[in-house]
Amino acid sequence: MNTLHEGLLQLGFEAGEFSGIQILPIDELEAKMEKYISILQEYNAKFDLINTDGHDEIAVRHILDSLSALPKICSIISGRFASLAEDQLSLADIGSGAGLPGIPLASALPQFHFTLIERMTKRCGFLNHCAAELGLKNVTVEENQAERLEQKLFDLCAFRAFRPLEKKMAKVLLRILKDGGCLCAYKAKKANIIEEMEALPQKPKYEIFPLVVPFLTENAGTEEERERNLVVIEK
Ligand SMILES: C[S@@+](CC[C@H](N)C(=O)[O-])C[C@H]1O[C@@H](n2cnc3c(N)ncnc32)[C@H](O)[C@@H]1O
């Protein structure tokens, strides 16, 4: 079985669109993600990027995990940002690391611009290399601390395995959003998310959407991985 291909089918990528937002055809996306997996495997030892080297583990724990939120992200784009032209929408991945979720998302949505924010120089070098190798003309890598970014830069900021959303970091992330923008946080257990959100002093408006990651959430993952959720926080 081709795990990546089967996973993309299970996530509905064959349809070529989610909520009326066109996505890269599944065969092209699969080819890009295969190339990305090879680059991750080649550079992982040198750059200490991700915690696994196996092809299928990378496909499931990183690529399919990142792409599992795409249907929700497309529904946000087609609803919340319906009035914006494609080239006006600005999306970001904060603390991108090896490019997750930013590289899979930017590959699937070539019509939108993504900024990958990462504070470590060598990881930014890796991200620029990936973007060039995958032909991602819609990606800019910015070497910076989230705390040092200007305010009101992005419509939608995604982040995964970044930082706990405590008071200071929530303020930093909401500050870099344009008015009406939203944060999309890839998280694990719902109970922990609620605790994290309820501890924030100025309770932002948020919703939790369960994610199904093929070959992970329903069986093989660790306890932490078996429950995956996307938290959408509004500014
Ligand atoms: C645990 S890694 C996760 C990487 C990736 N998002 C993933 O899911 O695999 C966190 C990344 O965030 C970066 N980072 C941490 N704090 C940051 C900050 N304040 N501004 C920008 N990047 C930051 C780190 O350098 C690291 O690459």
The ligand as an ORCA input file, in Angstrom:
! r2SCAN-3c Opt
* xyz 0 1
  C       9.017     22.074     18.154
  S       9.446     22.911     16.679
  C       8.038     22.583     15.688
  C       8.317     22.789     14.238
  C       7.145     22.518     13.297
  N       6.109     23.524     13.441
  C       6.563     21.133     13.468
  O       5.378     21.021     13.741
  O       7.312     20.157     13.308
  C       9.219     24.619     17.114
  C       9.911     25.557     16.121
  O       9.543     26.884     16.460
  C      10.696     27.717     16.423
  N      10.416     28.803     17.372
  C      10.276     28.695     18.721
  N       9.982     29.893     19.271
  C       9.926     30.781     18.236
  C       9.643     32.167     18.153
  N       9.368     32.862     19.242
  N       9.646     32.753     16.931
  C       9.909     32.037     15.811
  N      10.200     30.710     15.828
  C      10.202     30.089     17.021
  C      11.834     26.807     16.846
  O      13.086     27.276     16.384
  C      11.427     25.485     16.194
  O      11.960     25.348     14.898
*
